[in-house]
């Protein structure tokens, strides 16, 4: 028998709201990534400036709505929005 456990869903309940990044305000500083307890924030290249200004993006399906990233963002680039599964933000 293998020592690896089956991996289930990351969250137990659906949050009322999830984090949303305003890419026009995001500096790509990665502070939100450091504080996210579920690692649902990714650093992505900005399509308008490839290789220059990466921006952060939240994987909504993994966000638990804890608000930590929004509180810690020094650029106030993250807000909380109602979570609507299957609907693009």
C-alpha positions as CSV (number, residue, x, y, z in Angstrom):
1,X,0.0,0.0,0.0
2,X,1.3,3.4,-0.9
3,X,2.0,6.1,1.7
4,X,0.3,8.8,-0.4
5,X,-3.2,9.8,0.7
6,X,-5.9,10.6,-1.8
7,X,-6.1,14.4,-2.5
8,X,-9.6,15.8,-2.1
9,X,-11.0,19.3,-2.6
10,X,-9.0,22.1,-1.0
11,X,-11.9,23.8,0.6
12,X,-14.8,22.4,2.5
13,X,-17.4,25.0,1.8
14,X,-18.1,27.6,-0.9
15,X,-17.0,31.1,0.2
16,X,-19.4,34.0,-0.1
17,X,-16.7,36.1,-1.8
18,X,-13.3,35.5,-3.4
19,X,-10.3,37.7,-4.1
20,X,-10.1,39.6,-7.4
21,X,-6.9,41.4,-8.6
22,X,-7.1,44.7,-10.4
23,X,-4.3,44.2,-12.9
24,X,-4.0,48.0,-13.4
25,X,-3.0,48.5,-9.8
26,X,-1.0,45.2,-9.3
27,X,2.7,45.7,-9.3
28,X,3.6,42.0,-9.2
29,X,5.3,42.5,-5.8
30,X,4.1,39.0,-4.7
31,X,3.1,40.1,-1.2
32,X,-0.3,38.5,-1.6
33,X,1.3,35.2,-2.7
34,X,3.4,35.1,0.4
35,X,0.4,35.6,2.7
36,X,-2.2,33.3,0.9
37,X,-2.8,30.3,3.1
38,X,-4.0,28.1,0.3
39,X,-1.6,29.1,-2.5
40,X,-4.3,30.2,-4.9
41,X,-2.5,33.3,-6.3
42,X,-0.3,33.0,-9.3
43,X,2.2,35.4,-10.8
44,X,1.5,35.8,-14.5
45,X,3.2,37.8,-17.2
46,X,1.3,40.8,-18.4
47,X,0.1,40.2,-22.0
48,X,0.6,43.9,-22.7
49,X,4.2,43.8,-21.5
50,X,5.7,40.3,-21.9
51,X,8.7,39.7,-19.7
52,X,8.4,43.2,-18.0
53,X,5.6,43.5,-15.5
54,X,4.1,40.3,-14.2
55,X,0.8,40.6,-12.4
56,X,-0.9,38.4,-9.9
57,X,-4.1,36.4,-10.6
58,X,-6.4,34.5,-8.2
59,X,-7.5,31.0,-9.0
60,X,-11.1,31.6,-7.8
61,X,-11.9,27.9,-7.5
62,X,-9.2,27.5,-4.9
63,X,-9.8,30.8,-3.0
64,X,-11.3,30.4,0.5
65,X,-12.3,34.0,0.9
66,X,-10.1,34.7,3.9
67,X,-9.4,38.4,2.8
68,X,-5.8,38.2,4.0
69,X,-4.4,39.0,0.5
70,X,-6.6,42.1,0.2
71,X,-5.5,43.3,3.6
72,X,-1.8,42.8,2.9
73,X,-1.6,44.2,-0.6
74,X,0.4,47.4,-0.4
75,X,-1.1,48.6,-3.7
76,X,-4.7,48.0,-2.7
77,X,-5.0,46.0,-5.9
78,X,-7.1,43.2,-4.4
79,X,-10.8,43.4,-3.5
80,X,-13.3,40.8,-2.6
81,X,-16.2,40.0,-5.0
82,X,-19.2,37.7,-4.6
83,X,-18.3,34.2,-5.7
84,X,-20.5,32.9,-8.5
85,X,-19.2,29.5,-9.6
86,X,-19.1,29.1,-13.4
87,X,-19.4,32.9,-14.0
88,X,-16.3,34.8,-15.1
89,X,-15.4,37.7,-12.8
